[in-house]
Every structure is written in C-alpha cells, then in structure tokens.
Amino acid sequence: MPEAGTANLRVGIYDHLGWAVAVTASVDQVVDRRRIELIEPGTPNMPIHHPGKRRSFEEIEALVARVRTSAERATAASLDALAAALPRPVASVHLRAVPVDFPTDIAIQLRPPYEARADAIMYRQVLVTLCRARGWAVAFYDAKTAEAEAAAKLGDAADGVLRGPRDKLGPPWTKDHRTALAATLIAGQA
C-alpha cells in the first residue's frame, strides 16, 4: 500500500440534475471538495422529464441533443479544473450506479418508469465517458448504502472519517459529501 499522502487520488461524485458534489480523497484525508457544474448556465437541466409545455418528439430529440452537448462541455471543463487543482493525479472516480440495461432510445426514455430517471442517467453517462477519456478508472456505488458500507468497513473510526472533514474544512459538509467520500472508501482503488 502506498504511503499516506503519496497515492493517486480517488474522486467520489454525487450528481444532481446539472451539478454535482465532488469529494477527492487520498489514502488518509480529504484533499478537495467542491461543487462541479455538469451543464452550462441557461440550459434546461431536464430535457426528458421537462416540466411545462408539451413538446413534439422532434423538439424533445433536439433538446436532448442540445443538453447533452452542453453537459459534455461543462462537465469536461469542471473535470479539467478539478484535475488542475489537485496535488496528484486522479486514479479513480466513483459514481452513482448507471443501470447497464437503461434504454438509449429517447422514445422509450419518455415512458415510465424510465422518464423519471433518464435525465440523471444522461449526466452519469457523460461523466463516465469523460472520466474514462482522461484515463481515470470508473467505479459505481449505491447511494442508498454507501455510507453504511463505509462505516462498516471503518469500524470505530467511521464517524471521524466520514464526519470529521466538516471540522477541518467547515461547511458545507452534507450527506452528499459523506456519500461521495464513502464511495471512494468502499470501492477502494479501482
């Protein structure tokens, strides 16, 4: 195992619609935590599950393409800024799970049960593609169980590891931050 402070870094990402919490950890500490943008300002963040006026299928297809392109640009810029700010290379990125059988056809994504998750999955798919393009290993975690799994692995040290960064870094240190950090711990080095 590498000495503390010399290993490559692991990034845990807890995504939302158009933005995410990114927590970067080394073997022994949180190195960075930040909000990263996954979409450019002014772009609708939910092209499939878009509330409001009814759109034709062609309009939805065009909107999805526009939002995905925006997400690719914004996410690439956010990942580049993160990597540039870190003291060592990123080894792995840990993302909320992407269902392997999720449909790619927009017509199917517009139907339940897919329509409620299609937008979030799109952001994760963009993250996967861009992280792998940078040579970062990608691992997946279950957001509902990550913190409990990390706590079980850490034993008595769990509270200090998962909640301690708030004392060092100050707020915000939310459940999203803890979950992102936990993801880097349960997956280990990818």
trRosetta pair geometry for C-beta under 8 A, 3 or more apart (Angstrom, degrees):
i j d omega theta_ij theta_ji phi_ij phi_ji
1 7 7.9 -38 177 -73 71 134
1 27 7.3 115 170 -130 108 145
2 6 5.2 -136 169 84 113 94
2 7 3.8 145 72 -75 142 91
2 27 6.5 -164 78 -41 94 143
3 6 4.8 46 67 20 90 123
3 7 7.6 -176 64 -34 43 82
3 27 8.0 -173 125 42 27 152
4 7 7.8 -41 -127 3 26 103
4 26 7.0 98 -166 128 64 118
4 27 5.1 -126 -116 81 63 118
4 28 4.0 21 -147 -13 117 139
4 29 7.9 78 -176 -5 107 92
5 26 6.1 57 -98 146 33 157
5 27 7.4 -79 -20 43 36 102
5 28 6.6 -36 -44 40 71 120
5 29 7.8 24 -83 23 77 114
6 88 7.7 142 -165 -97 33 155
7 26 5.9 136 63 -164 93 85
7 27 4.9 88 26 -35 137 108
7 88 7.6 121 100 121 34 159
7 91 7.5 -43 160 -20 87 144
7 189 7.8 -102 -177 -90 131 124
8 88 5.8 -150 -122 138 48 115
8 89 5.0 -36 -132 82 106 85
8 90 6.7 81 172 175 102 10
8 91 3.5 110 109 -47 127 108
8 92 8.0 102 113 -1 114 72
9 24 5.2 14 172 -176 131 104
9 25 6.8 150 -159 73 82 33
9 26 5.8 -56 -105 -83 77 66
9 31 6.0 -75 -122 33 130 150
9 86 5.9 -107 19 -172 161 140
9 88 5.5 140 -25 80 101 97
9 89 6.9 -173 23 99 89 36
9 90 5.2 -54 75 -107 95 54
9 91 6.3 162 60 8 36 84
10 24 7.2 159 82 -153 41 57
10 25 5.4 -24 65 64 91 86
10 26 7.9 146 20 -99 80 22
10 90 7.6 107 -102 -157 20 74
10 91 6.1 -39 -75 60 67 98
10 92 5.0 -7 -121 66 84 93
10 93 7.6 169 -165 -87 60 28
10 94 6.5 31 173 -15 104 111
10 184 3.9 136 117 -148 124 112
10 187 7.7 172 -161 75 140 109
10 189 7.2 -126 -71 -104 123 55
10 190 7.6 129 -120 -2 107 96
11 22 5.7 -10 -172 -168 109 100
11 23 7.1 152 -156 77 57 41
11 24 4.9 -24 -99 -97 79 78
11 25 7.9 160 -90 18 32 67
11 82 7.1 63 -117 154 148 142
11 90 5.7 -16 -15 -140 116 122
11 92 7.3 -164 31 100 68 49
11 93 4.7 -17 69 -113 102 75
11 94 6.9 -175 92 21 49 74
11 136 7.7 -15 30 -166 116 147
11 184 7.1 170 74 -86 5 123
12 22 7.3 157 80 -154 48 48
12 23 4.8 -12 58 60 99 95
12 24 7.9 -172 21 -79 66 31
12 25 7.1 22 -4 2 104 111
12 93 7.9 159 -88 -163 22 55
12 94 4.6 -24 -108 66 68 111
12 141 7.8 -10 -139 18 102 146
12 179 7.4 -170 156 115 132 56
12 180 3.3 145 116 173 108 68
12 181 5.6 -152 36 -63 150 22
12 182 7.2 110 -137 50 163 46
12 183 4.0 135 -131 61 115 109
12 184 4.4 -104 -46 -33 107 96
13 20 5.0 18 -172 159 97 140
13 21 7.1 158 -153 81 49 52
13 22 5.1 -12 -101 -102 81 76
13 23 8.0 -174 -76 23 37 65
13 36 7.6 -48 -130 40 110 131
13 93 6.3 11 -6 -175 116 100
13 94 6.9 166 20 78 70 55
13 95 5.4 -10 63 -100 107 72
13 96 7.7 -97 97 -7 78 77
13 127 6.5 -157 96 -158 160 150
13 180 6.0 56 -71 -131 7 114
13 183 8.0 -72 34 72 43 154
14 20 6.1 163 80 -164 43 85
14 21 4.6 -1 55 53 99 102
14 96 6.8 76 -130 -42 54 110
14 143 6.8 103 -129 -119 97 119
14 176 4.2 -167 92 -165 151 88
14 177 7.6 -109 18 -63 136 26
14 179 5.3 82 -85 85 135 113
14 180 4.5 -104 -21 -61 99 101
14 183 7.9 169 -63 -8 84 138
15 19 7.8 165 -154 99 62 33
15 20 4.1 -39 -105 -99 59 113
15 38 6.7 48 -142 -47 106 159
15 95 7.1 17 -15 -151 116 92
15 96 6.1 -115 30 19 96 119
15 120 6.8 139 108 -158 115 85
15 123 5.3 169 177 116 143 129
15 124 6.1 -159 32 -73 158 80
15 127 6.9 -125 -70 -32 140 151
16 19 5.3 -6 62 69 106 74
16 20 6.1 175 17 -88 71 51
16 21 7.9 65 -14 -11 103 80
17 45 4.4 101 148 146 99 122
17 46 5.9 -8 -163 -66 140 90
17 119 5.8 21 -125 130 105 125
17 120 6.5 -72 -81 -82 77 75
17 123 7.1 -164 -126 -28 40 147
18 37 7.2 -22 159 -160 74 69
18 38 5.4 -172 -168 66 27 94
18 39 4.0 -60 -138 25 87 125
18 43 7.7 171 -124 83 120 96
18 45 3.7 -65 -45 -123 127 125
18 71 7.9 -112 -116 -102 59 95
18 123 7.3 -117 -59 -94 28 138
19 35 5.9 2 177 -179 119 101
19 36 6.8 163 -161 84 68 45
19 37 5.6 -37 -107 -115 84 47
19 38 5.7 -163 -83 13 24 92
19 39 7.5 -83 -51 26 62 87
20 35 7.3 155 80 -158 38 58
20 36 5.2 -17 62 59 89 93
20 38 5.8 72 -12 -40 100 121
20 123 7.6 164 -53 157 116 131
20 127 7.8 54 -29 -86 163 140
21 33 7.2 -2 -176 -170 91 93
21 34 7.8 168 -153 90 53 33
21 35 6.3 -39 -98 -102 56 61
21 36 7.9 144 -115 16 9 80
21 174 7.5 -127 -94 57 161 107
21 176 4.3 116 18 135 152 119
21 177 5.7 -107 168 -76 142 62
21 180 5.5 -138 107 -28 102 148
22 32 7.6 -6 114 113 96 100
22 33 7.0 175 91 -147 55 48
22 34 5.6 -13 60 63 98 77
22 35 7.6 137 16 -124 83 13
22 36 4.9 39 -12 -12 126 121
22 78 7.9 158 -19 157 147 113
22 82 6.1 -51 120 -114 158 146
22 180 6.8 -167 -138 -172 23 152
23 30 6.1 -53 -172 -138 99 111
23 32 7.5 172 -154 92 38 58
23 33 4.7 -1 -110 -107 73 93
23 165 8.0 89 -147 116 124 175
23 177 5.5 112 -68 -155 132 71
23 180 4.1 131 20 108 112 118
23 181 4.7 -65 121 -64 152 77
23 184 7.1 -124 98 -9 98 131
24 30 7.1 106 77 -165 52 64
24 31 4.7 -60 108 65 100 100
24 32 4.1 20 41 52 119 94
24 33 7.2 -154 22 -69 69 48
24 82 7.2 159 -51 -177 133 109
24 86 6.1 -112 167 -106 165 122
24 90 7.4 -87 -130 -104 116 98
25 29 6.9 -168 -149 101 75 32
25 30 5.4 -45 -97 -103 82 52
25 31 6.3 161 -113 4 22 87
25 181 6.0 99 -50 -138 137 81
25 184 4.8 146 42 104 125 156
25 185 7.6 -24 92 -55 162 80
26 29 5.6 12 48 51 100 71
26 31 5.4 85 -23 -46 94 118
26 88 7.5 75 -99 41 110 134
30 33 6.1 -2 173 -39 126 106
30 165 4.5 33 12 -111 149 134
30 168 7.4 155 53 75 111 133
30 169 6.8 -56 93 -39 134 137
30 181 6.5 -48 -91 -109 111 125
31 86 6.5 62 127 -138 133 90
31 87 6.7 -122 -164 23 130 104
32 82 7.1 151 117 -154 149 85
32 85 6.4 112 -118 112 151 115
32 86 6.1 -96 -9 -94 144 84
33 165 7.1 102 -27 158 144 141
33 169 6.3 54 32 -179 125 165
33 173 7.5 48 117 -101 170 79
33 177 5.9 27 -152 -134 140 115
34 82 6.9 -162 54 -103 135 96
36 75 7.6 68 144 -131 116 60
36 78 3.8 103 -169 -179 104 134
36 79 7.4 62 -163 -60 148 53
36 81 7.8 168 -124 66 98 113
36 82 6.5 -27 -92 -52 131 125
37 40 7.6 79 149 -90 128 31
37 74 5.0 -86 121 176 99 115
37 75 7.7 -130 105 -77 59 46
37 77 7.6 -12 70 80 105 107
37 78 5.3 -171 52 -71 64 128
38 71 5.6 6 157 -144 79 88
38 74 5.8 95 161 104 16 116
38 75 5.0 26 -137 -79 65 95
38 78 6.9 -57 -75 15 49 155
38 123 5.1 40 159 -147 149 114
38 126 7.1 126 -167 82 102 134
38 127 7.4 -42 -125 -62 119 100
39 43 5.0 -129 169 74 109 123
39 45 5.7 179 41 -106 164 83
39 67 6.9 -20 -130 -163 123 80
39 70 5.3 44 -154 124 76 109
39 71 5.1 -29 -90 -89 77 71
39 74 5.1 145 -125 44 5 158
39 75 7.9 15 -55 -42 43 84
39 123 7.8 -70 -45 -104 101 108
40 43 5.0 79 67 -9 79 125
40 70 4.5 -107 19 -164 103 104
40 73 6.3 5 -49 83 117 116
40 74 4.8 -156 -54 -63 63 119
43 66 7.1 -161 -142 134 109 95
43 67 5.8 143 167 -116 116 70
43 70 4.3 151 -100 147 168 171
43 71 8.0 -148 115 -49 151 68
44 47 6.0 114 98 -75 113 68
44 50 6.2 23 163 -120 141 117
44 63 6.7 -15 56 -170 132 116
44 67 6.3 -67 74 -89 79 121
45 67 7.4 136 -126 -147 23 124
45 119 7.0 82 143 180 66 134
46 49 4.8 -66 -179 74 116 78
46 50 5.0 162 107 -86 88 59
46 51 7.2 38 86 -2 139 74
46 119 4.7 -41 -129 -94 66 164
47 50 5.8 -10 -149 -51 21 119
47 60 6.8 129 163 -162 89 70
47 63 4.4 174 -144 127 110 102
47 64 4.5 161 124 -86 144 59
47 66 7.6 154 -99 61 141 85
47 67 4.3 -147 -37 6 131 151
47 119 6.6 149 36 -104 64 100
47 122 7.8 0 41 20 109 171
48 60 7.2 72 -110 -170 51 114
48 64 6.6 50 -60 -93 80 112
48 106 7.3 -148 -104 -150 104 84
48 109 5.4 -73 -135 137 143 114
48 110 6.3 -140 -159 -90 92 62
48 115 5.8 -155 149 -147 108 68
48 118 4.0 -30 70 87 168 131
48 119 5.2 -155 38 -54 101 83
48 122 7.6 157 -9 -23 121 133
49 115 5.5 127 -83 160 88 80
49 116 6.0 80 -97 -115 142 35
49 118 6.6 153 -27 48 95 96
49 119 5.4 -95 25 -13 102 122
50 55 7.2 22 74 2 135 131
50 60 7.7 -163 20 -120 130 91
50 63 7.2 -20 -43 134 156 155
55 59 4.0 -124 -178 91 107 127
55 60 5.1 134 103 -55 124 82
55 63 7.1 -7 170 -7 168 141
56 59 4.6 98 53 4 77 103
56 60 7.1 -142 94 -5 42 85
57 60 5.6 -54 -150 36 34 112
57 61 6.4 37 152 -21 66 103
57 106 7.7 132 -166 111 88 117
57 107 6.9 11 -144 -94 127 88
57 110 7.9 -86 -117 -33 87 164
58 61 5.7 -49 -147 34 32 113
58 62 6.4 30 154 -16 63 106
59 62 5.8 -56 -149 39 30 110
59 63 6.2 31 153 -19 65 108
60 63 5.6 -55 -145 38 31 112
60 64 6.2 34 155 -21 66 104
60 106 6.5 161 121 164 109 131
60 110 6.9 39 154 -87 163 128
61 64 5.8 -54 -147 35 28 111
61 65 6.5 28 154 -17 63 106
61 106 5.7 156 -96 67 78 168
62 65 5.8 -55 -150 36 31 112
62 66 6.3 30 153 -18 65 107
63 66 5.7 -55 -146 38 32 111
63 67 6.1 28 157 -17 67 108
64 67 5.9 -56 -143 39 29 108
64 68 6.1 30 158 -20 65 108
64 106 5.9 -153 10 -112 168 132
64 122 7.6 -136 -157 -111 93 153
65 68 5.9 -54 -144 37 27 110
65 69 6.4 28 157 -18 62 107
66 69 5.9 -56 -150 36 28 111
66 70 6.4 28 152 -17 63 108
67 70 5.6 -55 -149 39 32 113
67 71 6.1 36 151 -23 66 106
67 122 7.5 44 113 135 113 152
68 71 5.5 -53 -145 36 31 114
68 72 6.4 36 153 -23 64 102
68 122 6.2 -103 -95 -174 91 120
68 126 6.9 -175 -154 -75 75 121
69 72 5.7 -48 -149 31 31 113
69 73 6.7 27 154 -14 63 104
70 73 5.9 -58 -151 38 32 107
70 74 6.0 20 158 -11 69 112
71 74 6.0 -59 -136 44 28 104
71 75 5.6 24 166 -16 66 115
71 122 6.9 130 27 137 173 101
71 123 6.1 -129 -152 -109 139 68
71 126 4.8 -120 131 -70 116 173
72 75 6.2 -57 -135 41 20 106
72 76 6.2 23 161 -20 59 111
72 126 5.7 -132 -82 -146 63 117
72 129 7.9 -35 -117 85 97 129
72 130 7.1 167 -145 -66 68 120
73 76 6.0 -60 -149 36 24 111
73 77 6.5 21 156 -16 62 108
74 77 5.8 -56 -150 37 31 110
74 78 6.3 30 153 -18 66 107
75 78 5.6 -54 -145 38 33 112
75 79 6.2 30 157 -16 67 106
75 123 7.7 161 -76 -157 136 76
75 126 5.3 134 20 134 163 118
75 127 6.2 -123 -163 -83 142 64
75 130 5.5 174 121 10 114 165
76 79 6.0 -57 -145 39 28 107
76 80 6.2 28 156 -19 64 109
76 130 5.5 -140 -85 -137 72 134
77 80 5.8 -56 -145 38 29 112
77 81 6.3 29 156 -19 64 107
78 81 5.8 -55 -147 37 29 110
78 82 6.3 31 153 -20 64 106
79 82 5.6 -52 -146 36 33 114
79 83 6.3 31 156 -18 66 106
79 130 5.8 168 5 138 159 124
79 131 7.0 -146 -130 -83 148 66
79 134 6.7 -140 148 -36 132 154
80 83 5.9 -54 -145 38 29 109
80 84 6.2 29 156 -19 64 109
81 84 5.8 -56 -145 37 29 112
81 85 6.4 24 157 -18 63 111
82 85 6.0 -66 -152 37 28 107
82 86 6.6 29 155 -30 65 109
82 90 7.8 43 120 -58 107 138
83 86 5.9 -56 -150 23 32 114
83 89 7.7 11 -153 -137 98 55
83 90 6.0 -83 -108 -9 91 119
83 134 7.1 -142 -71 -165 153 146
86 89 7.6 116 103 -102 126 12
86 90 6.7 87 61 -55 167 85
90 93 6.7 25 166 -57 129 87
90 134 7.3 27 67 123 123 129
90 136 5.0 -14 114 -107 111 122
91 136 7.0 107 132 -140 17 76
91 137 6.4 -8 151 24 67 106
91 189 6.3 -32 127 -147 144 90
91 190 6.9 161 131 46 91 86
92 136 6.1 143 -116 180 24 85
92 137 4.2 -33 -105 70 90 97
92 138 7.1 172 -159 -80 77 20
92 139 5.9 22 177 -1 125 107
92 184 7.7 146 90 -131 105 82
92 187 7.2 -146 135 114 145 128
92 189 6.5 157 -5 -159 138 49
92 190 3.6 131 -119 24 143 117
93 127 7.3 -142 137 165 143 104
93 131 4.5 -98 33 -141 147 147
93 136 5.0 55 -11 139 102 133
93 137 7.4 174 24 84 63 50
93 138 5.5 -19 68 -109 92 68
93 139 7.5 174 86 29 43 69
94 138 7.9 153 -90 -162 30 51
94 139 4.9 -22 -108 74 76 96
94 140 7.3 157 -160 -100 64 14
94 141 5.6 34 173 -14 106 118
94 180 7.4 143 83 -160 105 61
94 183 3.8 168 129 139 134 113
94 184 5.3 -160 10 -75 143 57
94 187 5.2 -178 -109 17 125 149
94 190 7.5 -179 -75 -47 83 127
95 98 7.1 12 113 -27 124 99
95 124 5.7 133 166 -146 132 98
95 127 5.7 145 -105 110 144 137
95 128 6.7 -105 32 -71 163 82
95 131 7.8 -154 -37 -2 127 157
95 138 6.4 -11 10 -165 116 99
95 139 7.5 155 24 82 68 45
95 140 5.8 -37 74 -109 76 66
95 141 7.3 166 83 24 28 80
95 183 7.8 131 -15 173 11 154
96 124 6.3 -94 70 -101 87 134
96 140 7.1 14 143 -156 18 83
96 141 6.6 -61 -106 70 40 73
96 142 7.8 65 -147 -126 70 22
96 143 5.1 -9 -116 -43 109 112
97 140 4.3 82 -100 172 65 124
97 141 6.7 -132 -44 72 82 24
97 142 6.0 3 -16 -84 126 60
97 143 8.0 -128 10 -12 85 80
98 102 6.8 -87 174 6 77 137
98 121 6.1 110 -138 -146 86 84
98 124 4.8 -176 -81 123 108 131
98 125 6.3 122 -138 -72 146 70
98 128 6.5 -54 -7 -42 156 142
98 140 6.6 -119 15 -109 72 136
99 102 4.3 111 78 -46 102 97
99 121 7.1 -46 31 -116 90 129
102 114 7.1 132 -156 -132 82 107
102 117 7.6 -111 -130 109 126 119
102 118 7.9 157 -180 -108 118 64
102 121 5.4 -155 174 -160 164 156
103 108 4.0 -66 137 98 161 136
103 109 5.8 -154 86 -59 105 74
103 114 6.0 -31 36 -117 111 158
104 109 8.0 -27 -179 -44 12 117
105 108 4.4 70 80 11 103 107
105 109 6.8 -177 92 -12 51 86
106 109 5.2 -54 -142 38 37 115
106 110 6.4 45 156 -29 66 100
107 110 6.0 -51 -157 24 29 115
107 111 7.7 22 148 -16 56 103
108 111 6.0 -60 -164 29 42 110
108 114 6.1 44 137 37 77 162
109 114 4.8 -113 -133 132 46 126
109 115 6.2 113 155 -88 57 57
109 118 4.0 91 -172 -110 113 143
110 114 7.6 10 25 86 19 107
110 115 5.5 37 -164 -93 26 112
110 118 7.8 -18 -65 -15 38 164
111 114 6.0 48 72 39 65 104
111 115 6.1 -179 69 -33 13 109
112 115 5.8 -56 -74 25 49 107
112 116 7.0 35 -120 -13 76 102
113 116 6.4 -47 -177 28 63 110
113 117 7.3 28 141 5 80 112
114 117 6.2 -87 -160 51 43 92
114 118 5.5 57 154 -59 84 101
115 118 5.8 -29 -131 -1 30 120
117 120 5.6 -65 -163 47 61 109
117 121 5.6 60 142 -26 88 109
118 121 5.7 -59 -145 38 29 112
118 122 6.4 38 155 -28 64 102
119 122 5.7 -49 -154 26 32 116
119 123 7.1 29 152 -15 62 100
120 123 6.0 -53 -157 32 36 109
120 124 6.6 31 149 -14 66 107
121 124 5.6 -58 -150 40 36 111
121 125 6.1 40 152 -24 69 104
122 125 5.7 -54 -147 34 30 112
122 126 6.6 31 153 -18 63 103
123 126 5.7 -53 -152 35 33 112
123 127 6.5 35 149 -19 65 105
124 127 5.4 -51 -148 36 36 115
124 128 6.3 40 152 -23 67 101
125 128 5.6 -48 -147 32 33 113
125 129 6.5 31 155 -16 64 106
126 129 5.9 -57 -150 38 30 110
126 130 6.2 19 159 -11 66 113
127 130 6.1 -64 -142 43 26 103
127 131 5.9 24 163 -19 66 112
128 131 6.1 -59 -143 38 23 107
128 132 6.2 17 162 -13 62 112
128 138 5.4 78 -135 -156 76 167
129 132 6.2 -63 -149 40 24 106
129 133 6.3 27 154 -24 62 110
130 133 5.5 -50 -145 33 32 116
130 134 6.7 28 155 -15 62 105
131 134 5.9 -63 -157 38 33 107
131 136 4.5 -77 180 71 86 118
131 138 5.2 111 97 -78 133 107
132 135 7.6 56 -176 -71 36 15
132 136 6.8 -100 -81 61 29 68
132 138 5.9 -53 -62 -17 90 123
137 190 3.6 -175 118 107 132 120
138 190 7.0 180 56 172 11 165
139 183 7.7 165 98 168 105 96
139 187 4.1 120 129 -163 153 148
139 190 4.3 -147 -40 -95 116 125
140 187 8.0 139 54 -97 26 134
141 146 4.7 54 161 -91 129 120
141 182 7.7 151 178 105 158 87
141 183 4.1 -135 3 -126 160 101
141 186 6.4 104 -119 70 122 124
141 187 6.3 -100 -68 -49 105 114
142 145 4.6 23 94 35 116 100
142 146 6.2 180 76 -45 57 80
143 146 5.9 -31 -126 1 29 119
143 179 5.7 34 -148 -176 78 142
145 148 5.4 -68 -161 50 60 109
145 149 5.4 62 143 -28 89 108
146 149 5.8 -60 -145 37 27 111
146 150 6.3 24 159 -16 65 107
146 179 5.1 88 76 -156 130 77
146 182 4.3 125 144 106 95 119
146 183 5.0 -25 -152 -71 142 72
146 186 6.0 -141 -148 12 72 144
147 150 5.8 -54 -147 37 30 109
147 151 6.3 32 153 -21 64 107
147 162 6.6 95 -148 -149 92 148
147 175 7.6 -62 -55 -160 152 81
147 178 5.5 37 -108 133 120 107
147 179 5.5 -65 -50 -94 100 67
147 182 4.6 -132 -94 -55 49 168
148 151 5.6 -52 -145 36 32 114
148 152 6.4 35 154 -21 64 103
149 152 5.8 -53 -151 34 31 111
149 153 6.5 28 151 -17 63 107
149 182 6.9 114 65 169 84 113
149 186 4.5 43 116 -110 121 141
150 153 5.6 -57 -150 39 34 112
150 154 6.0 22 156 -13 69 113
150 158 6.8 133 121 -134 78 99
150 161 7.7 -133 155 102 113 126
150 162 6.4 123 110 -78 129 122
150 181 7.6 98 -156 111 171 76
150 182 3.5 -131 -9 -146 148 89
150 183 7.9 -66 -55 -36 127 25
150 185 4.4 76 -129 81 110 130
150 186 5.1 -96 -72 -49 76 96
151 154 5.9 -61 -139 44 29 105
151 158 3.9 64 -136 -151 70 149
151 159 8.0 48 -127 -53 103 55
151 162 6.7 -40 -78 -16 85 150
151 182 7.7 -26 -28 -124 71 121
152 155 7.6 25 -179 -66 28 51
152 158 7.9 53 -20 -83 22 141
153 185 6.3 170 79 145 140 107
153 186 6.3 177 -11 -101 149 70
154 157 4.7 -109 172 76 98 88
154 158 3.9 134 85 -79 122 71
154 161 5.4 -126 -142 30 154 144
154 162 7.5 -174 32 -27 164 102
154 185 7.0 -12 -54 173 109 148
155 158 6.5 -179 71 -28 21 97
157 160 5.5 -67 -167 50 62 111
157 161 5.4 55 141 -24 91 112
158 161 6.0 -66 -143 40 26 105
158 162 5.7 -2 173 2 68 117
159 162 6.5 -66 -132 49 21 94
159 163 5.4 -25 -176 27 63 120
159 164 7.5 99 130 -40 57 87
160 163 7.0 -60 -105 57 13 81
160 164 4.5 33 -177 -50 55 130
161 164 6.1 -8 -83 20 10 119
161 181 7.7 -176 147 144 85 128
161 185 7.4 86 146 -89 138 153
162 178 4.9 56 -179 -147 98 101
162 181 6.3 163 -126 91 66 128
162 182 6.2 24 -114 -70 115 95
163 166 6.0 -36 179 15 63 115
163 167 8.0 60 134 -14 73 97
163 173 7.5 114 -151 134 52 130
163 178 6.9 2 -77 -101 61 122
164 167 5.7 -51 -164 29 54 111
164 168 6.6 38 148 -8 79 106
165 168 5.5 -62 -146 46 43 107
165 169 5.1 5 168 9 82 119
165 173 5.6 171 96 -126 92 139
165 177 7.2 -131 84 149 134 127
165 181 7.1 -173 -2 -79 147 159
166 169 6.5 -66 -120 56 21 87
166 170 7.0 18 -174 -158 55 7
166 171 6.6 23 -152 -79 95 56
166 173 3.4 -138 -87 52 90 150
169 173 6.4 119 73 -64 113 119
170 173 7.7 165 110 -20 25 107
172 177 6.9 168 125 -31 85 136
173 177 4.9 -102 -152 74 56 155
173 178 7.3 80 166 -48 83 83
174 177 5.2 110 50 6 58 97
174 178 7.2 -114 110 1 38 90
175 178 5.6 -54 -146 40 35 112
175 179 6.1 37 155 -21 68 107
176 179 5.8 -55 -145 37 28 111
176 180 6.3 28 156 -18 63 106
177 180 5.8 -55 -147 37 29 110
177 181 6.3 26 155 -15 64 107
178 181 5.8 -57 -148 40 30 109
178 182 6.0 34 153 -23 65 108
179 182 5.5 -51 -143 36 30 115
179 183 6.5 40 153 -28 62 100
180 183 5.7 -47 -154 24 31 116
180 184 7.3 29 150 -16 59 99
181 184 5.9 -56 -161 31 38 109
181 185 6.7 31 147 -16 67 109
182 185 5.6 -63 -153 39 37 112
182 186 6.1 25 159 -15 74 108
183 186 6.3 -56 -136 38 29 101
183 187 6.1 14 169 -7 64 115
184 187 6.6 -62 -138 44 22 101
185 188 7.5 17 177 -69 30 48
187 190 6.0 -4 147 -70 117 89
